């Protein structure tokens, strides 16, 4: 299921990509430079 992305930004301290998404639920996750998802 596709979800809208509200915010996507890079944390300059860690180089992690931070994403805030979701239509009815709040999806928050980070992607590290080597591809791990938190």
mmCIF entry with sequence, helices, sheets and N, C-alpha, C, O atoms, coordinates in Angstrom:
data_MODEL
# 
_entry.id   MODEL 
# 
_entity.id                         1 
_entity.type                       polymer 
_entity.pdbx_number_of_molecules   1 
# 
_entity_poly.entity_id                      1 
_entity_poly.type                           'polypeptide(L)' 
_entity_poly.nstd_linkage                   no 
_entity_poly.nstd_monomer                   no 
_entity_poly.pdbx_seq_one_letter_code       
;(UNK)(UNK)(UNK)(UNK)(UNK)(UNK)(UNK)(UNK)(UNK)(UNK)(UNK)(UNK)(UNK)(UNK)(UNK)(UNK)
(UNK)(UNK)(UNK)(UNK)(UNK)(UNK)(UNK)(UNK)(UNK)(UNK)(UNK)(UNK)(UNK)(UNK)(UNK)(UNK)
(UNK)(UNK)(UNK)(UNK)(UNK)(UNK)
;
_entity_poly.pdbx_seq_one_letter_code_can   XXXXXXXXXXXXXXXXXXXXXXXXXXXXXXXXXXXXXX 
_entity_poly.pdbx_strand_id                 A 
# 
loop_
_entity_poly_seq.entity_id 
_entity_poly_seq.num 
_entity_poly_seq.mon_id 
_entity_poly_seq.hetero 
1 1  UNK n 
1 2  UNK n 
1 3  UNK n 
1 4  UNK n 
1 5  UNK n 
1 6  UNK n 
1 7  UNK n 
1 8  UNK n 
1 9  UNK n 
1 10 UNK n 
1 11 UNK n 
1 12 UNK n 
1 13 UNK n 
1 14 UNK n 
1 15 UNK n 
1 16 UNK n 
1 17 UNK n 
1 18 UNK n 
1 19 UNK n 
1 20 UNK n 
1 21 UNK n 
1 22 UNK n 
1 23 UNK n 
1 24 UNK n 
1 25 UNK n 
1 26 UNK n 
1 27 UNK n 
1 28 UNK n 
1 29 UNK n 
1 30 UNK n 
1 31 UNK n 
1 32 UNK n 
1 33 UNK n 
1 34 UNK n 
1 35 UNK n 
1 36 UNK n 
1 37 UNK n 
1 38 UNK n 
# 
_struct_asym.id          A 
_struct_asym.entity_id   1 
# 
_struct_sheet.id               AA1 
_struct_sheet.type             ? 
_struct_sheet.number_strands   3 
_struct_sheet.details          ? 
# 
loop_
_struct_sheet_order.sheet_id 
_struct_sheet_order.range_id_1 
_struct_sheet_order.range_id_2 
_struct_sheet_order.offset 
_struct_sheet_order.sense 
AA1 1 2 ? anti-parallel 
AA1 2 3 ? anti-parallel 
# 
loop_
_struct_sheet_range.sheet_id 
_struct_sheet_range.id 
_struct_sheet_range.beg_label_comp_id 
_struct_sheet_range.beg_label_asym_id 
_struct_sheet_range.beg_label_seq_id 
_struct_sheet_range.pdbx_beg_PDB_ins_code 
_struct_sheet_range.end_label_comp_id 
_struct_sheet_range.end_label_asym_id 
_struct_sheet_range.end_label_seq_id 
_struct_sheet_range.pdbx_end_PDB_ins_code 
_struct_sheet_range.beg_auth_comp_id 
_struct_sheet_range.beg_auth_asym_id 
_struct_sheet_range.beg_auth_seq_id 
_struct_sheet_range.end_auth_comp_id 
_struct_sheet_range.end_auth_asym_id 
_struct_sheet_range.end_auth_seq_id 
AA1 1 UNK A 5  ? UNK A 10 ? UNK A 5  UNK A 10 
AA1 2 UNK A 17 ? UNK A 21 ? UNK A 17 UNK A 21 
AA1 3 UNK A 27 ? UNK A 31 ? UNK A 27 UNK A 31 
# 
loop_
_atom_site.group_PDB 
_atom_site.id 
_atom_site.type_symbol 
_atom_site.label_atom_id 
_atom_site.label_alt_id 
_atom_site.label_comp_id 
_atom_site.label_asym_id 
_atom_site.label_entity_id 
_atom_site.label_seq_id 
_atom_site.pdbx_PDB_ins_code 
_atom_site.Cartn_x 
_atom_site.Cartn_y 
_atom_site.Cartn_z 
_atom_site.occupancy 
_atom_site.B_iso_or_equiv 
_atom_site.pdbx_formal_charge 
_atom_site.auth_seq_id 
_atom_site.auth_comp_id 
_atom_site.auth_asym_id 
_atom_site.auth_atom_id 
_atom_site.pdbx_PDB_model_num 
ATOM 1   N N  . UNK A 1 1  ? 0.836  -1.175 0.000  1.00 0.00 ? 1  UNK A N  1 
ATOM 2   C CA . UNK A 1 1  ? 0.000  0.000  0.000  1.00 0.00 ? 1  UNK A CA 1 
ATOM 3   C C  . UNK A 1 1  ? 0.884  1.244  0.000  1.00 0.00 ? 1  UNK A C  1 
ATOM 4   O O  . UNK A 1 1  ? 1.827  1.336  0.786  1.00 0.00 ? 1  UNK A O  1 
ATOM 5   N N  . UNK A 1 2  ? 0.591  2.175  -0.856 1.00 0.00 ? 2  UNK A N  1 
ATOM 6   C CA . UNK A 1 2  ? 1.357  3.412  -0.935 1.00 0.00 ? 2  UNK A CA 1 
ATOM 7   C C  . UNK A 1 2  ? 0.925  4.380  0.153  1.00 0.00 ? 2  UNK A C  1 
ATOM 8   O O  . UNK A 1 2  ? -0.257 4.466  0.485  1.00 0.00 ? 2  UNK A O  1 
ATOM 9   N N  . UNK A 1 3  ? 1.879  5.102  0.702  1.00 0.00 ? 3  UNK A N  1 
ATOM 10  C CA . UNK A 1 3  ? 1.621  6.094  1.743  1.00 0.00 ? 3  UNK A CA 1 
ATOM 11  C C  . UNK A 1 3  ? 2.245  7.422  1.316  1.00 0.00 ? 3  UNK A C  1 
ATOM 12  O O  . UNK A 1 3  ? 3.314  7.427  0.706  1.00 0.00 ? 3  UNK A O  1 
ATOM 13  N N  . UNK A 1 4  ? 1.598  8.541  1.622  1.00 0.00 ? 4  UNK A N  1 
ATOM 14  C CA . UNK A 1 4  ? 2.206  9.832  1.292  1.00 0.00 ? 4  UNK A CA 1 
ATOM 15  C C  . UNK A 1 4  ? 3.391  10.124 2.210  1.00 0.00 ? 4  UNK A C  1 
ATOM 16  O O  . UNK A 1 4  ? 3.368  9.786  3.394  1.00 0.00 ? 4  UNK A O  1 
ATOM 17  N N  . UNK A 1 5  ? 4.419  10.749 1.657  1.00 0.00 ? 5  UNK A N  1 
ATOM 18  C CA . UNK A 1 5  ? 5.586  11.165 2.436  1.00 0.00 ? 5  UNK A CA 1 
ATOM 19  C C  . UNK A 1 5  ? 5.415  12.641 2.761  1.00 0.00 ? 5  UNK A C  1 
ATOM 20  O O  . UNK A 1 5  ? 5.263  13.469 1.863  1.00 0.00 ? 5  UNK A O  1 
ATOM 21  N N  . UNK A 1 6  ? 5.440  12.969 4.060  1.00 0.00 ? 6  UNK A N  1 
ATOM 22  C CA . UNK A 1 6  ? 5.245  14.348 4.492  1.00 0.00 ? 6  UNK A CA 1 
ATOM 23  C C  . UNK A 1 6  ? 6.570  15.086 4.623  1.00 0.00 ? 6  UNK A C  1 
ATOM 24  O O  . UNK A 1 6  ? 6.686  16.236 4.201  1.00 0.00 ? 6  UNK A O  1 
ATOM 25  N N  . UNK A 1 7  ? 7.567  14.433 5.205  1.00 0.00 ? 7  UNK A N  1 
ATOM 26  C CA . UNK A 1 7  ? 8.881  15.054 5.407  1.00 0.00 ? 7  UNK A CA 1 
ATOM 27  C C  . UNK A 1 7  ? 9.958  14.018 5.122  1.00 0.00 ? 7  UNK A C  1 
ATOM 28  O O  . UNK A 1 7  ? 9.846  12.864 5.538  1.00 0.00 ? 7  UNK A O  1 
ATOM 29  N N  . UNK A 1 8  ? 10.987 14.428 4.420  1.00 0.00 ? 8  UNK A N  1 
ATOM 30  C CA . UNK A 1 8  ? 12.179 13.604 4.231  1.00 0.00 ? 8  UNK A CA 1 
ATOM 31  C C  . UNK A 1 8  ? 13.377 14.537 4.347  1.00 0.00 ? 8  UNK A C  1 
ATOM 32  O O  . UNK A 1 8  ? 13.476 15.520 3.613  1.00 0.00 ? 8  UNK A O  1 
ATOM 33  N N  . UNK A 1 9  ? 14.284 14.231 5.263  1.00 0.00 ? 9  UNK A N  1 
ATOM 34  C CA . UNK A 1 9  ? 15.464 15.084 5.431  1.00 0.00 ? 9  UNK A CA 1 
ATOM 35  C C  . UNK A 1 9  ? 16.652 14.228 5.867  1.00 0.00 ? 9  UNK A C  1 
ATOM 36  O O  . UNK A 1 9  ? 16.488 13.112 6.359  1.00 0.00 ? 9  UNK A O  1 
ATOM 37  N N  . UNK A 1 10 ? 17.831 14.771 5.676  1.00 0.00 ? 10 UNK A N  1 
ATOM 38  C CA . UNK A 1 10 ? 19.067 14.080 6.049  1.00 0.00 ? 10 UNK A CA 1 
ATOM 39  C C  . UNK A 1 10 ? 19.625 14.713 7.314  1.00 0.00 ? 10 UNK A C  1 
ATOM 40  O O  . UNK A 1 10 ? 19.790 15.930 7.391  1.00 0.00 ? 10 UNK A O  1 
ATOM 41  N N  . UNK A 1 11 ? 19.913 13.876 8.305  1.00 0.00 ? 11 UNK A N  1 
ATOM 42  C CA . UNK A 1 11 ? 20.561 14.326 9.534  1.00 0.00 ? 11 UNK A CA 1 
ATOM 43  C C  . UNK A 1 11 ? 22.046 14.495 9.216  1.00 0.00 ? 11 UNK A C  1 
ATOM 44  O O  . UNK A 1 11 ? 22.738 13.513 8.950  1.00 0.00 ? 11 UNK A O  1 
ATOM 45  N N  . UNK A 1 12 ? 22.531 15.720 9.242  1.00 0.00 ? 12 UNK A N  1 
ATOM 46  C CA . UNK A 1 12 ? 23.916 15.988 8.851  1.00 0.00 ? 12 UNK A CA 1 
ATOM 47  C C  . UNK A 1 12 ? 24.935 15.419 9.828  1.00 0.00 ? 12 UNK A C  1 
ATOM 48  O O  . UNK A 1 12 ? 26.093 15.226 9.458  1.00 0.00 ? 12 UNK A O  1 
ATOM 49  N N  . UNK A 1 13 ? 24.529 15.144 11.072 1.00 0.00 ? 13 UNK A N  1 
ATOM 50  C CA . UNK A 1 13 ? 25.456 14.564 12.054 1.00 0.00 ? 13 UNK A CA 1 
ATOM 51  C C  . UNK A 1 13 ? 25.724 13.100 11.753 1.00 0.00 ? 13 UNK A C  1 
ATOM 52  O O  . UNK A 1 13 ? 26.861 12.641 11.862 1.00 0.00 ? 13 UNK A O  1 
ATOM 53  N N  . UNK A 1 14 ? 24.671 12.353 11.369 1.00 0.00 ? 14 UNK A N  1 
ATOM 54  C CA . UNK A 1 14 ? 24.801 10.908 11.170 1.00 0.00 ? 14 UNK A CA 1 
ATOM 55  C C  . UNK A 1 14 ? 24.679 10.493 9.706  1.00 0.00 ? 14 UNK A C  1 
ATOM 56  O O  . UNK A 1 14 ? 24.975 9.346  9.372  1.00 0.00 ? 14 UNK A O  1 
ATOM 57  N N  . UNK A 1 15 ? 24.251 11.400 8.827  1.00 0.00 ? 15 UNK A N  1 
ATOM 58  C CA . UNK A 1 15 ? 23.959 11.124 7.416  1.00 0.00 ? 15 UNK A CA 1 
ATOM 59  C C  . UNK A 1 15 ? 22.802 10.152 7.238  1.00 0.00 ? 15 UNK A C  1 
ATOM 60  O O  . UNK A 1 15 ? 22.668 9.539  6.179  1.00 0.00 ? 15 UNK A O  1 
ATOM 61  N N  . UNK A 1 16 ? 21.956 10.002 8.271  1.00 0.00 ? 16 UNK A N  1 
ATOM 62  C CA . UNK A 1 16 ? 20.768 9.166  8.153  1.00 0.00 ? 16 UNK A CA 1 
ATOM 63  C C  . UNK A 1 16 ? 19.667 9.942  7.440  1.00 0.00 ? 16 UNK A C  1 
ATOM 64  O O  . UNK A 1 16 ? 19.530 11.152 7.619  1.00 0.00 ? 16 UNK A O  1 
ATOM 65  N N  . UNK A 1 17 ? 18.887 9.236  6.635  1.00 0.00 ? 17 UNK A N  1 
ATOM 66  C CA . UNK A 1 17 ? 17.710 9.812  5.992  1.00 0.00 ? 17 UNK A CA 1 
ATOM 67  C C  . UNK A 1 17 ? 16.529 9.593  6.920  1.00 0.00 ? 17 UNK A C  1 
ATOM 68  O O  . UNK A 1 17 ? 16.218 8.453  7.263  1.00 0.00 ? 17 UNK A O  1 
ATOM 69  N N  . UNK A 1 18 ? 15.867 10.664 7.334  1.00 0.00 ? 18 UNK A N  1 
ATOM 70  C CA . UNK A 1 18 ? 14.715 10.601 8.229  1.00 0.00 ? 18 UNK A CA 1 
ATOM 71  C C  . UNK A 1 18 ? 13.462 10.812 7.390  1.00 0.00 ? 18 UNK A C  1 
ATOM 72  O O  . UNK A 1 18 ? 13.397 11.749 6.594  1.00 0.00 ? 18 UNK A O  1 
ATOM 73  N N  . UNK A 1 19 ? 12.454 9.936  7.565  1.00 0.00 ? 19 UNK A N  1 
ATOM 74  C CA . UNK A 1 19 ? 11.222 10.016 6.782  1.00 0.00 ? 19 UNK A CA 1 
ATOM 75  C C  . UNK A 1 19 ? 10.024 9.991  7.718  1.00 0.00 ? 19 UNK A C  1 
ATOM 76  O O  . UNK A 1 19 ? 9.937  9.149  8.612  1.00 0.00 ? 19 UNK A O  1 
ATOM 77  N N  . UNK A 1 20 ? 9.101  10.924 7.502  1.00 0.00 ? 20 UNK A N  1 
ATOM 78  C CA . UNK A 1 20 ? 7.816  10.962 8.197  1.00 0.00 ? 20 UNK A CA 1 
ATOM 79  C C  . UNK A 1 20 ? 6.750  10.791 7.127  1.00 0.00 ? 20 UNK A C  1 
ATOM 80  O O  . UNK A 1 20 ? 6.655  11.597 6.202  1.00 0.00 ? 20 UNK A O  1 
ATOM 81  N N  . UNK A 1 21 ? 5.941  9.731  7.256  1.00 0.00 ? 21 UNK A N  1 
ATOM 82  C CA . UNK A 1 21 ? 4.965  9.409  6.222  1.00 0.00 ? 21 UNK A CA 1 
ATOM 83  C C  . UNK A 1 21 ? 3.704  8.836  6.848  1.00 0.00 ? 21 UNK A C  1 
ATOM 84  O O  . UNK A 1 21 ? 3.622  8.647  8.061  1.00 0.00 ? 21 UNK A O  1 
ATOM 85  N N  . UNK A 1 22 ? 2.730  8.565  5.999  1.00 0.00 ? 22 UNK A N  1 
ATOM 86  C CA . UNK A 1 22 ? 1.512  7.911  6.447  1.00 0.00 ? 22 UNK A CA 1 
ATOM 87  C C  . UNK A 1 22 ? 0.281  8.762  6.235  1.00 0.00 ? 22 UNK A C  1 
ATOM 88  O O  . UNK A 1 22 ? 0.316  9.988  6.343  1.00 0.00 ? 22 UNK A O  1 
ATOM 89  N N  . UNK A 1 23 ? -0.806 8.082  5.931  1.00 0.00 ? 23 UNK A N  1 
ATOM 90  C CA . UNK A 1 23 ? -2.072 8.758  5.705  1.00 0.00 ? 23 UNK A CA 1 
ATOM 91  C C  . UNK A 1 23 ? -2.860 8.861  7.000  1.00 0.00 ? 23 UNK A C  1 
ATOM 92  O O  . UNK A 1 23 ? -3.200 9.961  7.436  1.00 0.00 ? 23 UNK A O  1 
ATOM 93  N N  . UNK A 1 24 ? -3.151 7.729  7.615  1.00 0.00 ? 24 UNK A N  1 
ATOM 94  C CA . UNK A 1 24 ? -3.882 7.720  8.882  1.00 0.00 ? 24 UNK A CA 1 
ATOM 95  C C  . UNK A 1 24 ? -2.979 7.329  10.045 1.00 0.00 ? 24 UNK A C  1 
ATOM 96  O O  . UNK A 1 24 ? -3.267 7.680  11.189 1.00 0.00 ? 24 UNK A O  1 
ATOM 97  N N  . UNK A 1 25 ? -1.896 6.612  9.775  1.00 0.00 ? 25 UNK A N  1 
ATOM 98  C CA . UNK A 1 25 ? -0.953 6.244  10.819 1.00 0.00 ? 25 UNK A CA 1 
ATOM 99  C C  . UNK A 1 25 ? 0.320  7.060  10.638 1.00 0.00 ? 25 UNK A C  1 
ATOM 100 O O  . UNK A 1 25 ? 0.663  7.458  9.525  1.00 0.00 ? 25 UNK A O  1 
ATOM 101 N N  . UNK A 1 26 ? 1.008  7.302  11.733 1.00 0.00 ? 26 UNK A N  1 
ATOM 102 C CA . UNK A 1 26 ? 2.259  8.056  11.681 1.00 0.00 ? 26 UNK A CA 1 
ATOM 103 C C  . UNK A 1 26 ? 3.418  7.086  11.521 1.00 0.00 ? 26 UNK A C  1 
ATOM 104 O O  . UNK A 1 26 ? 3.753  6.355  12.453 1.00 0.00 ? 26 UNK A O  1 
ATOM 105 N N  . UNK A 1 27 ? 4.024  7.077  10.358 1.00 0.00 ? 27 UNK A N  1 
ATOM 106 C CA . UNK A 1 27 ? 5.176  6.226  10.087 1.00 0.00 ? 27 UNK A CA 1 
ATOM 107 C C  . UNK A 1 27 ? 6.428  7.088  10.166 1.00 0.00 ? 27 UNK A C  1 
ATOM 108 O O  . UNK A 1 27 ? 6.577  8.051  9.413  1.00 0.00 ? 27 UNK A O  1 
ATOM 109 N N  . UNK A 1 28 ? 7.321  6.740  11.075 1.00 0.00 ? 28 UNK A N  1 
ATOM 110 C CA . UNK A 1 28 ? 8.592  7.441  11.223 1.00 0.00 ? 28 UNK A CA 1 
ATOM 111 C C  . UNK A 1 28 ? 9.700  6.409  11.146 1.00 0.00 ? 28 UNK A C  1 
ATOM 112 O O  . UNK A 1 28 ? 9.670  5.402  11.853 1.00 0.00 ? 28 UNK A O  1 
ATOM 113 N N  . UNK A 1 29 ? 10.671 6.656  10.293 1.00 0.00 ? 29 UNK A N  1 
ATOM 114 C CA . UNK A 1 29 ? 11.806 5.744  10.237 1.00 0.00 ? 29 UNK A CA 1 
ATOM 115 C C  . UNK A 1 29 ? 13.029 6.473  9.719  1.00 0.00 ? 29 UNK A C  1 
ATOM 116 O O  . UNK A 1 29 ? 12.940 7.549  9.129  1.00 0.00 ? 29 UNK A O  1 
ATOM 117 N N  . UNK A 1 30 ? 14.177 5.851  9.958  1.00 0.00 ? 30 UNK A N  1 
ATOM 118 C CA . UNK A 1 30 ? 15.455 6.381  9.503  1.00 0.00 ? 30 UNK A CA 1 
ATOM 119 C C  . UNK A 1 30 ? 16.159 5.312  8.689  1.00 0.00 ? 30 UNK A C  1 
ATOM 120 O O  . UNK A 1 30 ? 16.060 4.122  8.987  1.00 0.00 ? 30 UNK A O  1 
ATOM 121 N N  . UNK A 1 31 ? 16.867 5.743  7.667  1.00 0.00 ? 31 UNK A N  1 
ATOM 122 C CA . UNK A 1 31 ? 17.668 4.844  6.843  1.00 0.00 ? 31 UNK A CA 1 
ATOM 123 C C  . UNK A 1 31 ? 19.117 5.303  6.953  1.00 0.00 ? 31 UNK A C  1 
ATOM 124 O O  . UNK A 1 31 ? 19.436 6.453  6.654  1.00 0.00 ? 31 UNK A O  1 
ATOM 125 N N  . UNK A 1 32 ? 19.987 4.398  7.382  1.00 0.00 ? 32 UNK A N  1 
ATOM 126 C CA . UNK A 1 32 ? 21.403 4.729  7.540  1.00 0.00 ? 32 UNK A CA 1 
ATOM 127 C C  . UNK A 1 32 ? 22.097 4.720  6.180  1.00 0.00 ? 32 UNK A C  1 
ATOM 128 O O  . UNK A 1 32 ? 21.536 4.205  5.212  1.00 0.00 ? 32 UNK A O  1 
ATOM 129 N N  . UNK A 1 33 ? 23.301 5.277  6.085  1.00 0.00 ? 33 UNK A N  1 
ATOM 130 C CA . UNK A 1 33 ? 24.029 5.279  4.814  1.00 0.00 ? 33 UNK A CA 1 
ATOM 131 C C  . UNK A 1 33 ? 24.292 3.881  4.251  1.00 0.00 ? 33 UNK A C  1 
ATOM 132 O O  . UNK A 1 33 ? 24.442 3.729  3.039  1.00 0.00 ? 33 UNK A O  1 
ATOM 133 N N  . UNK A 1 34 ? 24.352 2.851  5.116  1.00 0.00 ? 34 UNK A N  1 
ATOM 134 C CA . UNK A 1 34 ? 24.588 1.495  4.607  1.00 0.00 ? 34 UNK A CA 1 
ATOM 135 C C  . UNK A 1 34 ? 23.293 0.722  4.361  1.00 0.00 ? 34 UNK A C  1 
ATOM 136 O O  . UNK A 1 34 ? 23.340 -0.470 4.056  1.00 0.00 ? 34 UNK A O  1 
ATOM 137 N N  . UNK A 1 35 ? 22.126 1.386  4.489  1.00 0.00 ? 35 UNK A N  1 
ATOM 138 C CA . UNK A 1 35 ? 20.853 0.768  4.112  1.00 0.00 ? 35 UNK A CA 1 
ATOM 139 C C  . UNK A 1 35 ? 20.027 0.191  5.236  1.00 0.00 ? 35 UNK A C  1 
ATOM 140 O O  . UNK A 1 35 ? 18.924 -0.295 4.987  1.00 0.00 ? 35 UNK A O  1 
ATOM 141 N N  . UNK A 1 36 ? 20.515 0.224  6.475  1.00 0.00 ? 36 UNK A N  1 
ATOM 142 C CA . UNK A 1 36 ? 19.721 -0.282 7.599  1.00 0.00 ? 36 UNK A CA 1 
ATOM 143 C C  . UNK A 1 36 ? 18.540 0.647  7.851  1.00 0.00 ? 36 UNK A C  1 
ATOM 144 O O  . UNK A 1 36 ? 18.648 1.863  7.696  1.00 0.00 ? 36 UNK A O  1 
ATOM 145 N N  . UNK A 1 37 ? 17.402 0.055  8.245  1.00 0.00 ? 37 UNK A N  1 
ATOM 146 C CA . UNK A 1 37 ? 16.198 0.832  8.532  1.00 0.00 ? 37 UNK A CA 1 
ATOM 147 C C  . UNK A 1 37 ? 15.878 0.711  10.011 1.00 0.00 ? 37 UNK A C  1 
ATOM 148 O O  . UNK A 1 37 ? 15.842 -0.388 10.565 1.00 0.00 ? 37 UNK A O  1 
ATOM 149 N N  . UNK A 1 38 ? 15.648 1.851  10.640 1.00 0.00 ? 38 UNK A N  1 
ATOM 150 C CA . UNK A 1 38 ? 15.267 1.891  12.052 1.00 0.00 ? 38 UNK A CA 1 
ATOM 151 C C  . UNK A 1 38 ? 13.860 2.409  12.163 1.00 0.00 ? 38 UNK A C  1 
ATOM 152 O O  . UNK A 1 38 ? 13.330 2.527  13.268 1.00 0.00 ? 38 UNK A O  1 
# 
